[in-house]
């Protein structure tokens, strides 16, 4: 079993839908990252969380440390949100442990 | 401020050849990380520099891989000799300083390596 599990692996939705991507982890962490990888391959950091909730535009990320679970939400989804969304956790040794990613496709 | 830059962005080499990937972190960042994603698998940690010192190289797959960070500035990752299974995307990342778990990590665009 991977230390970081994401679900779903693939998600296709219609423009405007509310999107939720989940991340569960089994190790102790100092921070959790949500990252976005565009088709060209570059990685963009969306959020870094150690507790609670963060919001940036249409993106919301939450984390429950006790349950070792985080969610990334996209409101009013748009085709340009299509990308791979990756959850990565940082342990005490500064390594990032990566989830497999969720491939999101938003259809117009 | 320039972000993390990687060179080359794409490279195609023959099996047995040598390739050197370069990463320029954000100026002043002590921490530098190398990661890679090989086909169909998750991104995996390779190693972590703090300034010029290798803090953790537990992810380096074998002795065909050599990473250096002379002077604590840019880093190079050399693969010699390259094998087919080395094909993938090699990401570099940097963060400001050690001891602050709240640091954001900044990623480069990746170097796409294809070994044929």
Backbone of each chain as ProteinMPNN parsed JSONL, in Angstrom:
{"seq_chain_A": "XXXXXXXXXXXXXXXXXXXXXXXXXXXXXXXXXXXXXXXXXXXXXXXXXXXXXXXXXXXXXXXXXXXXXXXXXXXXXXXXXXXXXXXXXXXXXXXXXXXXXXXXXXXX", "coords_chain_A": {"N_chain_A": [[0.857, -1.195, 0.0], [0.558, 2.185, -0.904], [2.101, 5.056, 0.606], [0.884, 7.458, 0.246], [-2.234, 8.027, -0.927], [-4.347, 8.71, -3.596], [-7.583, 9.711, -4.734], [-10.242, 10.297, -7.081], [-8.475, 8.271, -9.561], [-8.808, 9.051, -12.156], [-10.829, 11.596, -13.525], [-13.587, 12.851, -15.1], [-15.49, 15.59, -15.976], [-18.224, 17.902, -16.437], [-18.086, 21.263, -17.601], [-18.369, 23.71, -15.107], [-19.103, 22.071, -13.019], [-18.737, 21.026, -9.584], [-15.754, 20.033, -8.198], [-14.076, 17.43, -6.499], [-11.134, 16.201, -5.153], [-9.436, 13.66, -3.511], [-7.091, 12.91, -0.874], [-5.275, 10.644, 0.96], [-3.101, 9.756, 3.611], [-0.481, 7.877, 5.209], [1.595, 8.371, 6.852], [3.489, 10.277, 9.284], [3.397, 13.774, 8.996], [4.816, 16.967, 8.101], [3.877, 18.85, 6.454], [1.527, 19.278, 3.762], [1.261, 19.172, 0.296], [-0.541, 20.431, -2.47], [-0.397, 20.026, -5.873], [-0.18, 21.016, -9.304], [-0.013, 19.614, -12.452], [0.602, 20.41, -15.664], [-0.325, 19.533, -19.068], [2.054, 19.904, -20.567], [3.975, 19.258, -18.761], [5.15, 20.797, -16.682], [5.298, 21.571, -13.188], [3.199, 23.067, -10.852], [2.921, 24.652, -7.79], [0.091, 24.577, -5.811], [-1.105, 24.714, -3.229], [0.14, 24.757, 0.127], [-0.285, 23.018, 3.026], [-0.645, 22.778, 6.544], [-2.517, 22.632, 8.399], [-6.104, 22.968, 8.777], [-7.684, 25.02, 6.398], [-7.388, 26.326, 3.095], [-7.847, 28.878, 0.645], [-7.886, 29.792, -2.729], [-8.853, 31.754, -5.16], [-10.884, 29.89, -7.232], [-10.194, 27.57, -6.073], [-10.031, 25.337, -3.333], [-8.517, 24.041, -0.497], [-8.392, 21.545, 1.952], [-7.439, 20.133, 5.096], [-7.332, 17.384, 7.324], [-5.749, 16.635, 10.031], [-5.906, 14.724, 12.046], [-7.378, 12.681, 10.879], [-5.76, 12.14, 8.793], [-6.09, 13.096, 6.134], [-6.787, 14.856, 3.17], [-8.431, 17.229, 1.07], [-8.964, 18.514, -2.198], [-10.744, 21.02, -3.683], [-12.527, 22.209, -6.502], [-14.343, 24.862, -7.549], [-17.005, 25.766, -9.781], [-15.931, 24.59, -12.216], [-13.671, 24.679, -15.033], [-12.691, 24.227, -18.459], [-9.94, 24.885, -18.642], [-8.977, 24.06, -16.247], [-8.256, 21.497, -16.559], [-5.947, 19.041, -15.93], [-3.254, 17.268, -14.303], [-3.588, 16.565, -10.95], [-1.757, 16.578, -8.057], [-1.059, 15.163, -4.949], [1.194, 15.655, -2.341], [3.165, 14.738, 0.414], [5.088, 16.024, 3.095], [7.527, 14.712, 5.065], [9.362, 14.416, 8.169], [11.967, 14.36, 7.312], [12.252, 16.028, 5.195], [11.819, 14.996, 2.696], [9.638, 14.71, -0.072], [6.757, 12.813, -0.389], [4.989, 11.33, -2.858], [1.671, 11.255, -4.213], [-0.099, 9.311, -6.686], [-1.39, 10.926, -8.424], [-4.198, 12.659, -9.874], [-5.966, 12.579, -12.757], [-7.594, 15.085, -14.291], [-10.241, 15.97, -16.349], [-12.014, 18.49, -17.828], [-14.876, 19.008, -19.517], [-16.159, 21.128, -22.081]], "CA_chain_A": [[0.0, 0.0, 0.0], [1.333, 3.417, -0.974], [1.971, 5.929, 1.778], [-0.032, 8.535, -0.14], [-3.234, 7.5, -1.854], [-5.262, 9.716, -4.132], [-8.757, 9.23, -5.464], [-10.097, 9.179, -8.011], [-7.3, 8.331, -10.446], [-9.245, 9.809, -13.328], [-12.109, 12.261, -13.311], [-14.071, 13.66, -16.21], [-16.67, 16.318, -15.54], [-18.686, 18.975, -17.316], [-17.78, 22.626, -17.165], [-19.275, 24.243, -14.1], [-19.295, 21.149, -11.908], [-17.907, 21.109, -8.385], [-14.808, 18.912, -8.254], [-13.365, 17.07, -5.272], [-10.073, 15.206, -5.257], [-9.089, 13.268, -2.154], [-5.743, 12.422, -0.607], [-5.086, 10.053, 2.286], [-1.709, 9.402, 3.82], [-0.336, 6.981, 6.36], [2.815, 8.717, 7.589], [3.466, 11.569, 9.95], [3.819, 14.791, 8.042], [4.947, 18.344, 8.566], [3.096, 19.677, 5.528], [0.956, 18.589, 2.605], [1.204, 20.033, -0.885], [-1.321, 20.126, -3.665], [0.35, 20.502, -7.033], [-0.86, 20.858, -10.579], [0.915, 19.338, -13.551], [-0.045, 20.661, -16.942], [0.059, 18.561, -20.114], [3.444, 20.107, -20.97], [4.825, 18.617, -17.784], [5.59, 21.626, -15.573], [4.557, 21.428, -11.934], [2.91, 24.319, -10.167], [2.442, 24.444, -6.441], [-1.186, 25.251, -5.573], [-1.263, 24.972, -1.806], [0.847, 23.998, 1.131], [-1.142, 23.012, 4.207], [-0.296, 21.986, 7.712], [-3.759, 22.498, 9.163], [-7.228, 23.8, 8.387], [-8.253, 25.221, 5.07], [-6.888, 27.475, 2.349], [-8.645, 29.166, -0.548], [-7.265, 30.693, -3.696], [-9.736, 31.799, -6.319], [-11.895, 28.823, -7.236], [-9.604, 26.379, -5.467], [-10.071, 25.247, -1.877], [-7.857, 22.837, 0.011], [-8.606, 21.308, 3.381], [-6.685, 19.012, 5.647], [-7.7, 16.909, 8.651], [-4.526, 15.97, 10.487], [-6.256, 13.534, 12.844], [-7.82, 11.624, 9.98], [-4.729, 11.997, 7.75], [-6.845, 13.212, 4.899], [-6.908, 16.197, 2.599], [-9.234, 17.328, -0.151], [-8.836, 19.684, -3.062], [-12.016, 21.299, -4.34], [-12.567, 23.234, -7.541], [-15.71, 25.325, -7.789], [-17.263, 26.29, -11.133], [-14.795, 24.088, -13.002], [-13.502, 25.221, -16.381], [-11.751, 23.373, -19.223], [-8.527, 25.183, -18.372], [-8.576, 23.356, -15.025], [-7.833, 20.148, -16.929], [-4.532, 18.84, -15.585], [-3.069, 16.241, -13.287], [-3.471, 17.155, -9.62], [-0.931, 15.669, -7.272], [-0.91, 15.39, -3.514], [2.505, 15.219, -1.866], [3.319, 15.051, 1.826], [6.465, 16.203, 3.518], [7.812, 14.161, 6.376], [10.343, 15.13, 8.972], [13.277, 14.366, 6.653], [12.168, 16.964, 4.077], [11.443, 14.353, 1.443], [8.235, 14.713, -0.466], [6.226, 11.529, -0.826], [3.996, 11.751, -3.839], [0.591, 10.416, -4.679], [-0.032, 8.959, -8.104], [-2.013, 11.975, -9.227], [-5.563, 12.529, -10.388], [-6.086, 13.236, -14.058], [-8.89, 15.753, -14.381], [-10.641, 16.523, -17.651], [-13.256, 19.257, -17.767], [-15.412, 19.164, -20.865], [-16.976, 22.348, -22.23]], "C_chain_A": [[0.882, 1.231, 0.0], [1.084, 4.268, 0.257], [1.037, 7.094, 1.501], [-0.971, 7.992, -1.218], [-4.154, 8.628, -2.299], [-6.451, 9.037, -4.798], [-9.591, 10.411, -5.933], [-8.807, 9.297, -8.823], [-7.593, 9.183, -11.663], [-10.62, 10.389, -13.046], [-12.435, 13.115, -14.513], [-15.381, 14.302, -15.787], [-17.027, 17.384, -16.565], [-18.305, 20.327, -16.71], [-18.832, 23.102, -16.171], [-19.467, 23.337, -12.897], [-18.331, 21.435, -10.769], [-17.055, 19.844, -8.325], [-14.193, 18.687, -6.885], [-12.356, 15.976, -5.57], [-9.585, 14.931, -3.84], [-7.682, 12.711, -2.051], [-5.698, 11.893, 0.816], [-3.644, 9.622, 2.416], [-1.57, 8.626, 5.122], [0.876, 7.313, 7.212], [2.623, 10.031, 8.325], [4.019, 12.629, 9.028], [4.027, 16.129, 8.744], [4.172, 19.294, 7.655], [2.566, 18.809, 4.402], [0.84, 19.605, 1.477], [0.156, 19.524, -1.858], [-0.628, 20.807, -4.838], [-0.45, 20.225, -8.294], [0.187, 20.645, -11.657], [0.16, 19.471, -14.854], [0.421, 19.651, -17.974], [1.507, 18.717, -20.58], [4.441, 19.587, -19.966], [5.234, 19.458, -16.605], [4.704, 21.463, -14.356], [4.411, 22.79, -11.289], [2.382, 23.991, -8.783], [1.16, 25.242, -6.235], [-1.321, 25.668, -4.115], [-0.226, 24.188, -1.023], [0.065, 24.14, 2.421], [-0.463, 22.278, 5.342], [-1.499, 21.832, 8.624], [-4.844, 23.301, 8.475], [-7.538, 23.83, 6.909], [-7.597, 26.433, 4.424], [-7.712, 27.641, 1.085], [-7.863, 30.109, -1.44], [-8.106, 30.676, -4.953], [-10.807, 30.729, -6.211], [-11.382, 27.531, -6.585], [-9.662, 26.47, -3.949], [-9.382, 23.959, -1.479], [-8.087, 22.751, 1.502], [-7.751, 20.14, 3.829], [-7.212, 18.686, 7.039], [-6.536, 16.065, 9.14], [-4.85, 14.688, 11.245], [-6.643, 12.364, 11.944], [-6.822, 11.356, 8.864], [-5.378, 12.025, 6.367], [-6.893, 14.671, 4.466], [-7.768, 16.138, 1.347], [-8.897, 18.613, -0.893], [-10.161, 19.844, -3.797], [-11.823, 22.374, -5.403], [-14.029, 23.611, -7.749], [-15.821, 25.885, -9.205], [-16.14, 25.885, -12.089], [-14.855, 24.573, -14.453], [-12.539, 24.308, -17.137], [-10.278, 23.663, -18.947], [-8.044, 24.579, -17.06], [-8.087, 21.935, -15.327], [-6.326, 20.008, -16.734], [-4.46, 17.605, -14.696], [-2.838, 16.95, -11.957], [-2.805, 16.13, -8.708], [-0.892, 16.12, -5.825], [0.47, 14.873, -3.11], [2.651, 15.632, -0.411], [4.793, 15.152, 2.166], [6.627, 15.678, 4.927], [8.9, 14.948, 7.074], [11.708, 15.213, 8.302], [13.273, 15.208, 5.385], [11.894, 16.306, 2.737], [9.964, 14.588, 1.188], [7.863, 13.309, -0.905], [4.987, 11.832, -1.656], [2.878, 10.743, -4.01], [0.72, 10.197, -6.176], [-0.647, 10.019, -9.011], [-3.42, 11.628, -9.642], [-5.632, 13.293, -11.696], [-7.495, 13.78, -14.211], [-9.098, 16.299, -15.784], [-11.968, 17.221, -17.466], [-13.707, 19.508, -19.196], [-16.283, 20.41, -20.952], [-18.449, 22.011, -22.424]], "O_chain_A": [[1.828, 1.335, 0.782], [0.017, 4.218, 0.869], [0.459, 7.659, 2.43], [-0.533, 7.556, -2.282], [-4.667, 9.395, -1.484], [-6.339, 7.942, -5.349], [-9.644, 11.432, -5.248], [-8.13, 10.324, -8.768], [-6.743, 9.936, -12.137], [-11.463, 9.755, -12.411], [-11.662, 13.992, -14.9], [-16.28, 13.621, -15.293], [-16.23, 17.719, -17.441], [-18.219, 20.496, -15.494], [-20.032, 22.917, -16.377], [-19.947, 23.788, -11.857], [-17.259, 22.007, -10.965], [-17.571, 18.728, -8.393], [-13.833, 19.639, -6.192], [-12.688, 14.953, -6.167], [-9.351, 15.857, -3.064], [-7.15, 12.125, -2.994], [-6.041, 12.601, 1.764], [-3.031, 9.173, 1.447], [-2.417, 8.706, 6.011], [1.158, 6.617, 8.187], [1.709, 10.799, 8.025], [5.018, 12.397, 8.346], [3.49, 16.382, 9.823], [3.851, 20.415, 8.05], [3.099, 17.734, 4.127], [0.389, 20.734, 1.67], [-0.005, 18.317, -2.037], [-0.317, 21.998, -4.798], [-1.284, 19.321, -8.339], [1.153, 21.401, -11.761], [-0.796, 18.741, -15.116], [1.44, 18.988, -17.784], [2.127, 17.723, -20.958], [5.629, 19.48, -20.27], [5.639, 18.898, -15.587], [3.499, 21.241, -14.479], [5.365, 23.562, -11.192], [1.498, 23.149, -8.629], [1.142, 26.452, -6.459], [-1.612, 26.824, -3.809], [0.224, 23.119, -1.435], [-0.217, 25.254, 2.863], [0.216, 21.274, 5.127], [-1.497, 20.992, 9.524], [-4.558, 24.202, 7.686], [-7.641, 22.792, 6.256], [-7.29, 27.424, 5.085], [-8.212, 26.666, 0.524], [-7.265, 31.083, -0.982], [-8.082, 29.713, -5.72], [-11.543, 30.665, -5.226], [-12.085, 26.52, -6.564], [-9.386, 27.513, -3.356], [-9.638, 22.905, -2.061], [-7.991, 23.743, 2.224], [-7.389, 19.272, 3.035], [-7.501, 19.581, 7.833], [-6.359, 14.923, 8.715], [-4.151, 13.684, 11.105], [-6.287, 11.214, 12.206], [-7.017, 10.436, 8.069], [-5.228, 11.107, 5.56], [-7.021, 15.584, 5.282], [-7.819, 15.119, 0.658], [-8.591, 19.645, -0.296], [-10.636, 18.916, -4.451], [-11.057, 23.32, -5.222], [-14.853, 22.76, -8.087], [-14.854, 26.412, -9.754], [-15.486, 26.736, -12.692], [-15.922, 24.834, -15.009], [-11.669, 23.684, -16.53], [-9.452, 22.753, -19.018], [-6.845, 24.578, -16.78], [-7.564, 21.256, -14.444], [-5.538, 20.763, -17.304], [-5.476, 16.985, -14.382], [-1.986, 17.833, -11.858], [-3.235, 14.981, -8.607], [-0.716, 17.3, -5.524], [0.862, 13.773, -3.5], [2.301, 16.753, -0.044], [5.631, 14.453, 1.596], [5.961, 16.128, 5.859], [9.305, 16.017, 6.617], [12.528, 16.049, 8.682], [14.2, 15.112, 4.58], [11.751, 17.003, 1.733], [9.154, 14.654, 2.113], [8.57, 12.69, -1.7], [4.063, 12.507, -1.202], [3.1, 9.533, -3.958], [1.545, 10.821, -6.843], [-0.441, 10.004, -10.225], [-3.788, 10.457, -9.749], [-5.388, 14.499, -11.741], [-8.466, 13.024, -14.254], [-8.244, 16.997, -16.331], [-12.937, 16.62, -17.003], [-13.004, 20.143, -19.982], [-17.042, 20.718, -20.034], [-19.275, 22.912, -22.565]]}, "seq_chain_B": "XXXXXXXXXXXXXXXXXXXXXXXXXXXXXXXXXXXXXXXXXXXXXXXXXXXXXXXXXXXXXXXXXXXXXXXXXXXXXXXXXXXXXXXXXXXXXXXXXXXXXXXXXXXXXXXXXXXX", "coords_chain_B": {"N_chain_B": [[11.688, 37.934, -9.917], [13.645, 35.156, -10.834], [12.472, 31.843, -11.406], [12.863, 28.358, -10.502], [15.072, 26.928, -12.685], [15.595, 24.636, -15.323], [17.752, 22.67, -17.35], [18.73, 20.522, -20.026], [15.473, 21.178, -21.517], [14.38, 19.153, -22.958], [15.706, 16.035, -23.932], [17.176, 13.679, -26.027], [18.795, 10.703, -26.098], [21.141, 8.093, -26.92], [21.105, 4.738, -25.723], [23.581, 3.995, -23.363], [24.979, 6.323, -23.686], [25.977, 9.477, -22.202], [24.304, 11.785, -20.118], [23.83, 15.04, -18.89], [22.033, 16.791, -16.612], [20.895, 19.972, -15.669], [20.219, 22.131, -12.925], [19.107, 25.203, -11.861], [18.547, 26.667, -8.923], [16.231, 28.821, -7.15], [17.672, 31.893, -6.37], [19.569, 32.003, -3.415], [18.265, 29.971, -2.145], [18.708, 27.342, 0.057], [17.998, 24.675, 0.111], [17.862, 22.035, -2.183], [16.312, 19.866, -4.394], [16.076, 16.792, -6.151], [13.856, 15.065, -8.248], [12.155, 12.366, -9.912], [10.055, 11.218, -12.56], [9.345, 8.272, -13.91], [8.121, 6.419, -16.72], [4.704, 5.825, -16.335], [4.734, 5.685, -13.593], [4.733, 6.883, -10.138], [5.944, 10.119, -9.129], [9.18, 10.158, -7.878], [11.378, 10.647, -5.155], [14.772, 11.626, -5.433], [17.241, 12.868, -4.463], [18.471, 15.158, -1.927], [19.903, 18.252, -1.436], [21.515, 20.303, 0.958], [22.617, 23.351, 0.784], [25.834, 22.855, -0.388], [26.02, 20.268, 0.408], [25.154, 16.813, 0.405], [22.25, 15.949, 1.735], [20.448, 13.896, 1.829], [20.465, 11.084, 0.009], [19.018, 8.886, -0.544], [17.22, 8.117, -2.459], [18.48, 7.756, -4.857], [18.851, 5.788, -7.689], [20.921, 4.017, -8.552], [24.483, 3.501, -9.075], [24.925, 4.697, -11.49], [24.012, 7.18, -11.519], [24.88, 10.452, -10.736], [25.017, 13.159, -8.65], [25.713, 16.585, -8.188], [26.529, 19.59, -6.438], [28.181, 22.023, -6.632], [29.638, 24.563, -4.748], [27.23, 25.214, -3.718], [25.3, 26.354, -5.327], [24.068, 26.063, -8.384], [22.925, 22.823, -9.501], [23.942, 19.648, -10.796], [22.875, 16.714, -12.477], [24.034, 13.76, -13.4], [23.811, 11.139, -15.701], [25.224, 8.135, -16.355], [26.387, 5.178, -17.655], [23.546, 5.915, -19.702], [20.455, 4.155, -19.464], [17.662, 2.414, -20.938], [15.515, 2.409, -19.141], [15.83, 4.714, -17.756], [14.501, 6.735, -18.897], [12.292, 9.467, -18.674], [10.828, 12.08, -16.693], [12.686, 14.536, -15.159], [12.633, 16.301, -12.297], [13.484, 19.299, -10.666], [13.671, 20.987, -7.556], [13.453, 23.726, -5.243], [13.886, 25.204, -1.995], [13.7, 27.751, 0.572], [15.26, 27.598, 3.193], [16.778, 25.509, 5.616], [15.146, 23.785, 8.323], [12.767, 25.009, 8.519], [9.716, 23.977, 8.417], [7.593, 25.039, 7.207], [8.158, 26.017, 4.718], [7.533, 26.864, 1.345], [7.863, 24.829, -1.502], [9.507, 25.179, -4.531], [9.16, 24.413, -7.895], [10.946, 23.31, -10.799], [10.452, 23.256, -14.401], [10.998, 20.796, -15.325], [13.078, 18.268, -16.797], [12.906, 16.514, -19.703], [13.77, 13.341, -20.424], [14.705, 11.098, -22.854], [15.696, 7.909, -23.573], [17.033, 6.039, -26.1]], "CA_chain_B": [[12.658, 36.923, -9.472], [13.594, 33.959, -11.656], [12.111, 30.628, -10.703], [13.791, 27.246, -10.667], [15.216, 26.656, -14.111], [16.241, 23.376, -15.633], [18.274, 22.564, -18.709], [17.838, 20.927, -21.118], [14.074, 20.868, -21.284], [14.176, 17.851, -23.581], [16.942, 15.43, -24.382], [17.062, 12.321, -26.556], [20.142, 10.15, -26.211], [21.184, 6.66, -27.134], [21.517, 3.892, -24.598], [25.023, 3.956, -23.199], [25.549, 7.667, -23.68], [25.93, 10.233, -20.948], [23.525, 13.024, -20.146], [23.946, 15.855, -17.677], [20.916, 17.709, -16.416], [21.285, 21.067, -14.785], [19.151, 22.836, -12.224], [19.447, 26.446, -11.174], [17.467, 26.952, -7.971], [16.012, 30.23, -6.879], [18.843, 32.441, -5.677], [19.461, 32.069, -1.966], [17.633, 28.769, -1.599], [19.684, 26.361, 0.507], [17.544, 23.314, -0.178], [17.655, 21.686, -3.588], [15.833, 18.491, -4.492], [15.849, 16.172, -7.452], [12.825, 14.034, -8.31], [11.934, 11.936, -11.282], [8.903, 10.389, -12.879], [9.548, 7.402, -15.056], [6.854, 6.154, -17.385], [3.651, 5.066, -15.676], [4.924, 5.563, -12.14], [4.658, 8.139, -9.401], [7.176, 10.887, -8.966], [9.986, 9.628, -6.777], [12.483, 11.428, -4.64], [16.119, 11.138, -5.728], [18.13, 13.33, -3.403], [18.28, 16.465, -1.323], [21.087, 19.006, -1.036], [21.454, 21.525, 1.747], [23.778, 24.049, 0.219], [26.592, 21.946, -1.258], [26.104, 18.936, 1.013], [24.073, 15.859, 0.174], [21.565, 15.683, 2.984], [19.743, 12.619, 1.724], [20.522, 10.579, -1.371], [18.459, 7.543, -0.453], [16.401, 7.807, -3.622], [19.28, 7.564, -6.071], [18.577, 4.39, -8.04], [22.126, 3.191, -8.67], [25.698, 4.309, -9.208], [25.007, 5.391, -12.779], [23.52, 8.529, -11.278], [25.765, 11.255, -9.899], [24.533, 14.527, -8.487], [26.655, 17.494, -7.552], [26.084, 20.974, -6.247], [29.409, 22.727, -6.289], [29.447, 25.936, -4.295], [25.893, 25.405, -3.169], [24.425, 27.123, -6.205], [23.337, 25.174, -9.271], [23.197, 21.396, -9.337], [23.903, 18.812, -11.99], [22.562, 15.3, -12.308], [24.628, 13.067, -14.541], [23.451, 9.73, -15.864], [26.293, 7.577, -17.161], [25.756, 5.296, -18.962], [22.08, 5.917, -19.641], [19.739, 2.955, -19.854], [16.308, 2.702, -21.423], [14.575, 2.649, -18.035], [16.063, 6.045, -17.19], [13.624, 7.693, -19.587], [11.267, 10.036, -17.814], [10.953, 13.509, -16.45], [13.488, 14.808, -13.971], [12.244, 17.59, -11.729], [14.291, 19.911, -9.626], [12.904, 21.907, -6.733], [14.247, 24.364, -4.204], [13.165, 25.914, -0.944], [14.626, 28.749, 1.123], [16.264, 27.301, 4.186], [16.526, 24.326, 6.408], [14.625, 23.998, 9.666], [11.462, 25.653, 8.501], [8.856, 23.039, 7.707], [6.527, 25.747, 6.509], [8.614, 26.56, 3.445], [6.996, 26.41, 0.076], [8.845, 24.256, -2.417], [9.334, 25.703, -5.876], [9.573, 23.391, -8.845], [11.282, 23.626, -12.177], [9.553, 22.725, -15.41], [11.376, 19.421, -15.602], [13.888, 17.893, -17.965], [12.371, 15.282, -20.266], [14.859, 12.518, -20.951], [14.319, 9.9, -23.599], [16.828, 7.078, -23.929], [16.574, 5.14, -27.189]], "C_chain_B": [[12.509, 35.68, -10.334], [13.217, 32.78, -10.791], [13.2, 29.592, -10.829], [13.871, 26.933, -12.163], [16.001, 25.375, -14.315], [16.644, 23.356, -17.102], [18.918, 21.204, -18.896], [16.383, 20.614, -20.781], [13.738, 19.489, -21.862], [15.517, 17.334, -24.069], [16.648, 14.017, -24.862], [18.47, 11.803, -26.756], [20.043, 8.65, -26.444], [21.589, 5.949, -25.848], [23.039, 3.838, -24.556], [25.696, 5.313, -23.207], [25.39, 8.311, -22.306], [25.075, 11.471, -21.133], [23.715, 13.739, -18.814], [22.809, 16.858, -17.652], [21.347, 18.774, -15.415], [20.059, 21.715, -14.172], [19.724, 24.086, -11.576], [18.303, 26.777, -10.217], [17.24, 28.454, -7.882], [17.178, 30.737, -6.027], [18.604, 32.522, -4.173], [18.802, 30.86, -1.326], [18.705, 27.748, -1.222], [19.307, 24.94, 0.095], [17.329, 23.127, -1.669], [17.336, 20.201, -3.656], [15.788, 18.06, -5.956], [14.792, 15.08, -7.286], [12.756, 13.534, -9.746], [10.642, 11.135, -11.38], [9.259, 9.569, -14.092], [8.18, 6.929, -15.522], [5.911, 5.323, -16.515], [3.784, 4.978, -14.164], [4.831, 6.929, -11.474], [6.004, 8.858, -9.438], [7.903, 10.376, -7.727], [11.117, 10.584, -6.426], [13.802, 10.79, -5.037], [17.092, 11.56, -4.63], [17.86, 14.773, -3.025], [19.632, 17.054, -0.945], [20.679, 20.095, -0.044], [22.754, 22.264, 1.454], [24.546, 23.04, -0.641], [26.622, 20.511, -0.755], [24.896, 18.074, 0.663], [23.453, 15.485, 1.512], [20.955, 14.293, 2.996], [19.815, 12.188, 0.274], [19.949, 9.172, -1.444], [17.646, 7.149, -1.676], [17.179, 7.582, -4.903], [19.232, 6.089, -6.458], [19.803, 3.495, -8.103], [23.317, 4.104, -8.947], [25.895, 4.878, -10.61], [24.566, 6.845, -12.644], [24.463, 9.261, -10.33], [25.251, 12.677, -9.849], [25.579, 15.344, -7.756], [26.03, 18.869, -7.407], [27.28, 21.773, -5.73], [29.117, 24.165, -5.879], [28.062, 26.223, -3.776], [24.978, 26.227, -4.039], [23.653, 26.171, -7.095], [23.742, 23.725, -9.006], [23.17, 20.71, -10.698], [23.573, 17.382, -11.59], [23.037, 14.596, -13.575], [24.182, 11.613, -14.533], [24.459, 9.132, -16.843], [26.57, 6.13, -16.764], [24.235, 5.224, -18.84], [21.524, 4.583, -20.13], [18.31, 3.326, -20.247], [15.362, 3.077, -20.293], [14.784, 3.986, -17.343], [15.171, 7.095, -17.84], [12.533, 8.17, -18.64], [11.467, 11.529, -17.692], [11.684, 13.708, -15.13], [13.164, 16.223, -13.497], [13.238, 18.025, -10.673], [13.397, 20.862, -8.842], [13.829, 22.558, -5.72], [13.341, 25.017, -3.18], [14.178, 26.704, -0.135], [15.671, 28.265, 2.106], [15.847, 26.097, 4.995], [15.901, 24.722, 7.726], [13.286, 24.68, 9.696], [10.508, 24.769, 7.712], [7.725, 23.746, 6.984], [6.942, 26.294, 5.167], [7.858, 25.99, 2.274], [8.133, 25.871, -0.769], [8.51, 24.734, -3.821], [9.93, 24.711, -6.866], [10.001, 23.993, -10.171], [10.293, 22.966, -13.119], [9.869, 21.269, -15.751], [12.258, 19.289, -16.827], [13.394, 16.54, -18.446], [13.506, 14.514, -20.915], [14.276, 11.295, -21.643], [15.581, 9.162, -23.987], [16.349, 6.051, -24.952], [17.648, 4.093, -27.495]], "O_chain_B": [[11.397, 35.196, -10.548], [13.577, 32.705, -9.616], [14.326, 29.903, -11.216], [12.852, 26.703, -12.815], [16.941, 25.072, -13.58], [15.983, 23.934, -17.965], [19.612, 20.75, -17.987], [16.11, 19.857, -19.849], [12.912, 18.758, -21.314], [16.354, 18.095, -24.556], [15.959, 13.252, -24.188], [19.255, 12.393, -27.499], [19.009, 8.027, -26.2], [22.311, 6.49, -25.01], [23.697, 3.659, -25.581], [26.846, 5.446, -22.788], [24.765, 7.766, -21.396], [25.119, 12.122, -22.177], [23.753, 13.114, -17.754], [22.654, 17.669, -18.565], [22.064, 18.501, -14.452], [19.009, 21.833, -14.805], [20.705, 24.025, -10.834], [17.209, 27.129, -10.659], [17.975, 29.247, -8.472], [17.606, 30.074, -5.082], [17.583, 33.037, -3.717], [18.783, 30.736, -0.102], [19.508, 27.338, -2.06], [20.164, 24.116, -0.224], [16.698, 23.952, -2.331], [18.019, 19.382, -3.042], [15.503, 18.849, -6.856], [14.818, 14.292, -6.341], [13.234, 14.19, -10.673], [10.206, 10.479, -10.433], [9.452, 10.108, -15.182], [7.197, 7.034, -14.789], [6.278, 4.255, -16.023], [3.016, 4.262, -13.519], [4.847, 7.971, -12.128], [7.043, 8.271, -9.738], [7.304, 10.191, -6.668], [11.715, 11.229, -7.287], [13.948, 9.568, -4.989], [17.688, 10.721, -3.954], [17.131, 15.499, -3.701], [20.412, 16.431, -0.224], [19.632, 20.725, -0.191], [23.84, 21.831, 1.841], [23.961, 22.432, -1.537], [27.183, 19.633, -1.411], [23.762, 18.553, 0.631], [24.067, 14.788, 2.32], [20.942, 13.605, 4.017], [19.276, 12.866, -0.601], [20.34, 8.371, -2.293], [17.408, 5.963, -1.903], [16.591, 7.25, -5.932], [19.542, 5.227, -5.635], [19.725, 2.321, -7.739], [23.173, 5.323, -9.041], [26.932, 5.481, -10.888], [24.738, 7.64, -13.568], [24.801, 8.755, -9.26], [25.071, 13.322, -10.883], [26.24, 14.865, -6.835], [25.129, 19.251, -8.154], [27.359, 22.137, -4.556], [28.425, 24.892, -6.591], [27.752, 27.363, -3.43], [23.975, 26.752, -3.556], [22.698, 25.535, -6.648], [24.762, 23.449, -8.374], [22.472, 21.136, -11.618], [23.943, 16.912, -10.514], [22.509, 14.812, -14.666], [24.178, 10.95, -13.495], [24.547, 9.55, -17.998], [26.958, 5.883, -15.623], [23.711, 4.538, -17.962], [22.04, 3.972, -21.066], [17.822, 4.41, -19.927], [14.51, 3.952, -20.452], [14.019, 4.359, -16.454], [15.104, 8.23, -17.368], [11.934, 7.385, -17.905], [12.177, 12.152, -18.481], [11.329, 13.111, -14.114], [13.392, 17.203, -14.207], [13.755, 17.219, -9.898], [12.479, 21.466, -9.396], [14.873, 22.002, -5.378], [12.186, 25.341, -3.458], [15.367, 26.386, -0.14], [16.861, 28.491, 1.89], [14.672, 25.732, 5.031], [16.088, 25.841, 8.202], [12.723, 24.911, 10.766], [10.492, 24.807, 6.482], [6.98, 23.12, 6.23], [6.15, 26.98, 4.521], [7.577, 24.793, 2.214], [9.241, 26.406, -0.746], [7.354, 24.692, -4.24], [11.053, 24.235, -6.697], [9.498, 25.029, -10.604], [9.412, 22.217, -12.697], [9.07, 20.596, -16.402], [12.192, 20.088, -17.76], [13.446, 15.549, -17.719], [14.131, 15.0, -21.858], [13.462, 10.564, -21.078], [16.448, 9.722, -24.657], [15.402, 5.301, -24.713], [17.458, 3.251, -28.372]]}, "name": "protein", "num_of_chains": 2, "seq": "XXXXXXXXXXXXXXXXXXXXXXXXXXXXXXXXXXXXXXXXXXXXXXXXXXXXXXXXXXXXXXXXXXXXXXXXXXXXXXXXXXXXXXXXXXXXXXXXXXXXXXXXXXXXXXXXXXXXXXXXXXXXXXXXXXXXXXXXXXXXXXXXXXXXXXXXXXXXXXXXXXXXXXXXXXXXXXXXXXXXXXXXXXXXXXXXXXXXXXXXXXXXXXXXXXXXXXXXXXXXXXXX"}
